[in-house]
Structures are given as structure tokens and as C-alpha cells.
Amino acid sequence: MGTAPSLDTKSLAARADQARTHLDDCQLCPHRCGAARTTGRGVCRVDTRTFIASEMLHLGEEEAIRPAHAVFFSGCTATCTFCTAARFAFRPQYGVEATPGQLAAAVRRRTAQGARTLEFVGGDPLPHLPFVLATLALLGDEAPPVVWNSNFYHTPEALALLDGVIALYLPDLKFGNARCGVELGGMPDYWAVVTGAIAWAAARSRVMVRHLLMPGHFDCCTEPALRWLADVVPQVTVSLLTQYFPPAHARGPLAALLSDAEIEQARDLAQRLNLTLAA
């Protein structure tokens, strides 16, 4: 499904050192929280530590990446109102505080158990990019192909740190417009930022875009997202996620379950646009 990081151990260590500057002055996402990061007062509330909510040999991911060693980090740069991982996405000290050495040992163990890829996910992995790069520097050639599973709300500074490290980018393109991005996801300028980051990744590496189907959001989110993918990055694979479940506090269309008709509508459009759908 791709290759391990193209950077050697020395280059990865230098990249990790660059990334550590964001622990004191964080510019990794467009919230640009700066020095607030140090004490956990940024939007993601992640401080200089990394907490792992769980890590596992994941057999339920798309065929191209499973079995994956999935590492779920606590904390997130988004505040999606329907988040199913809120218990750790919004609690950055949920789980176990870890060191790069501890995670590197876990990667070796999971690889021996059959993991084909190393998948960084969350919450969102972006606040933990310094930790990720330090872990990969320790692993060197032992690292399996790296999957970056993220909301892709990234700055150019963050993308530059990822360049040459990732075998498969797995971005979420949840919203098809700026309004839903900020009102439902807490991410200002969502559409421009995330589509720009996806286009950047597609020019450099393999990309599989996930799009969560949401009830009542075909016209505003699903259709524009799929049409943009077909027009701008037709080479990417698209994974249509159908597991939306309404939280108890949801109101309006998002209080409903996703219908079979909405799923079929999205799949039909993807096929008419000649998008490649993930298995």
C-alpha cells in the first residue's frame, strides 16, 4: 500500500526537533494558539504531553490499510457537535501518558503481530506531531508504512513537517462548505483550509478521503465534497462512512438516523462522478 517513511533516521530526528518548537508556540492548525499550547489553554487543550487513549491491532479499517496498528491520541483541533469519540477527543489527558520510546516498543510488538500499517488517529493526531516524529525517528526502517488519519485542518507549517513521512494520507472531508465547518465542527475557514491540504497531499502521496454521510446534509456537504474531489483530485480513493449516530443533544436534521435512501443517493453520485470507492 505504499512505502515506509522516505526520510532516514537522522532526518526524522531533525524534523522532530523542528516540530518541538510548536510545543512552545503552536502554529500547527489554523487556530494558531501560540504560547497557550504550553499550558493546555489552546483550542485542542493538549499541552506538551501526549496521552494515548488506546492502541490496537485494528481489523475494521479499509482493506488497503488493515490490519493496522491504530494509535488513538487524546485531544482534537475540532469540536464536532456529533463526535462519537468525545470521551477522549475533548479530554486531552484521557488514557495513558506515553513517551516516544514506549510507543516505538508497542509498534514493534504490533508489527510482529501482523500490523501492515501504522495509523495515527485521534481525536486528531496533529497536536501530537512532535511526538509522532520523535517516535518514527526511533523506529527508523522498522516503521511500517505510516497512515495519517486526520481532520486535515492543517497549516502549511504542519504540512511541511509531514512531507516525506506519510505513505497514505487519510483525511476527513466532513463538510462541504465553510458554514457547516465552523458551526458544526468549530473550524473557521474550514473548506479552504481542508481542501487546500488535501490537494497538497494528493500531489505528493497516496490519499484516501473519508466523507461522513450526515442526515440532511447531502446538498450542503456531500454533493459539493464529492464534486470537488472529482474535479480537483480525481485520482484519490473515496471512503463513504455510513456510521453516523445522533447524539442525545442533537437538534434538527442531525437528530435523525442516516437513511438508506441518503446512503444510496451518495453512492449513486460518487459512481456518476467516476470516483473510486474504497473497499
N, C-alpha and C positions, 0 to 999 in steps of 0.2 A: 504493500500500500504506500510505498514511499521509502525514504531512507532516514537513518538516524541523523542527528544534527550535523551540519556540514562544518561547523567550527571545531577546531581542536581544543583540547583541554585548556591550554594557555589562553586562547582567545575567549573561551567561555568564562574563564576566571576574570579576565579583563572586562568583559561585558557585565558580569555580576558586580564588579566594583563600580561601573558606571551606574548601574541600576540602584545601588545603595544610596546614591545621592537623593533619591526620591523618598527615602525614609525620613529625611530632614526637611525636604522641600518638594512635596509631591506634585508632579505635573503629569502623572500617568493617564488620567482621564480628564475630560473637558470640565469637570468641576474645579480642577486646579486648586486644590485645598492648601497647597503650600506647606507652611510650617505647622499648620493644625494637625497634620498627619502624625507628628511625633507623639502627641498625647492622645491620639484617638478621637480628635474632635472634627475630623473631616467627614464628608458625607458617608463614606463607607464605614467609618468608625474603626477601621483597622489601624493599629499603632505600629510600632516597629517589630512586633512579634507575629508569628504565624501559628494559627490554630487550625488543625485538620479535624473536620467533623467526622470523616470516615475515609477509609481507603479499602478497596476491594477489587477482586477479580470480577469484572463486570461482563456478563454474558448477554445482556439485554440491549446493547448498543447496535448501531447499524452494522451490517455484515462486513463492511470494509475495515472496521476497526476492532471488532471483537475477536477473541476475548481481550478486553482492555484492562490495564491496571488503572482504575479510575481513582483519582485523588480529589476529594471534595474539600475545598478550602472554605473557611467561615468568613463571612463578610461579603458585601457586594456594592458595586458602584451604582446600581439601580435600586429603585424602591417599588417594584411592580406590585400593584394592589392585589393581584391574584396569585402571588408567588406561593408555590407548593413547598418550597424549601425554606420558608421564613424562619423556622426554628434555628437555622444556622446562618442563613443569608443575612439576617438582620441582627444576629448576635455574634459579633466577630471574635468573642472569646469562648464560643461553644466548641466542645471537643477537647483535643489534647494539644498542648503547645509542643511544637516539634522543632528540631534542628535539621539543617540540610543533610547532615550525616545520618540521622535516623531515617529520613525519607529515602536516602540513597540505599540504605540497607534493605528497606521494605521493597524498593524497586527490584533489587537483585532477587529477593525472595519470590516476588510475584512473577518475575520473568522466568524463573526456574519452574514455577507452577503452570506456565503456559501462556502468560500475557504476551500478545503480539505487539501491543502499543502501550504507550504511557500517556494517559489522558488527564490533563489538568482541567478541573472544572470547579464549580462552586455551588451556591454563592457565585462569585466570579473570581477567576484566578489572578486578574490584573493587579490588585493591590499587593499580591504576593510574588510579583515578578522578580524582585531581588532574590527571594528565597528559591524560586524555581531555577533561576540561572546558576545560583550557587550550588544547588543540588546537581544540575547537569554537569557542572564543572568537575564535581567529584566523580561522577559516573563515567565521563568521557565516552569512549567507544562502547562501554557496557550499556549505555542508554538505548532502549528500543526506540522506534520512531515516535516522535512526540506529537500529540494531538492537543491543540489549544481550543478548548470548548468554552466560549465566552460570549457575553452580550455584545462585544466588539465596540463598545463605547470608549474608544482609544484615541489618544493624542498622537501626533506624528512622532513625539519623543518615545512613546511606548512602542510604536510600530518599528522604529529603528532598532530598538533593543531586541525585538523578536526576529528581525530579519536574519535568515540563515540558520535559525534554530528549529523551526517548526516543519514537520513533514506534512501535516494536514491541519489546516485551519477549519474549525467547526463553529462558525459564528451563528448566533441567533439573529434573524431579521424578523423581530416580532411585529413591529408596527410599520405601516405603510405611509406614514406622514408624521410631521413634526408634532402636531397637536396630541395625537394619541401617545406619542413617545414621552411627552412631558406630563400629560395629565394622568396617564396610567402607569408610566414607568419611571417618572421623576428624572428624565434625561433631557434637558434643554437642547435644542438643535439636533434632535435625535436623527432625523432622516439624513441630513447632510453628513453628519459625523460617521454614522454606521455604514451607509452606502459607500462613502469615500474609503473607509477602512477595508471593506470587502473588495472593492475594485483594486486597491493596493495589494491585498493578499493574493488575489487571483492572477495578478501579473507576475507573481514570484513563486507560488507553490500550489499544491493541490488544495482545493476548497470544497467543502460540503456545507451548504447553507441550510440551517434548520428554520422552519417557519411554523410557529404555533398557531393552529387554527382556533379562533375565538368566536363564540356565538355573537352574531350581529355585527361582525367586523370584516365581512367579505369585501364590501365596496370600499371601505376606507383603509383597510390594511392588506388583506390577502391579494386582491386584484392588483393594486399598484406595486406590491412587493414582487409578485411573480412576473409582472410585465417588465419591471426594471431589470430583474435577473435575466430574463430572456433577451432584452435589448442590449444590456451592457456587459454581462458576464455569462453568455450562453454556455460556456464550457464547464461551469460548475455543476455539481450534483446537488439536488434539492431534496431535503427530507421534510415531508409534511407531517407535523406532530398532531395527533388527534386526542391527546390525553388531558385536554383542558377539563378542569373540575372547578365549579364555582365555590369560592369561599363563603362562609356564612354571612359576612358583611357585604357581599356584592349586591349592587343595585343595577337596574336597567338590564340591557341585553346580557351583560356578563354574569347575571344571576341565574341564567339558564344553562342547561347542558348543551353541549355541541350536538347538533342533529346529524343524522345520516345524510340528509339532503345537503347540508353545508359541506360535509366531507366530500361528497360526490361532486359538488359544484367546484370545489378547489382542485380536485384531481382532474376533472374534465378540463379546466382552464390550463393546468400545467401541461397536460397532454397536447392540447391545441397549440400551446406555445412551444412545443417540442423540447421542453425541459426534461433533463434526465433525472428520474426519481430514484431515490435510494432504496435499496432492498432492506 
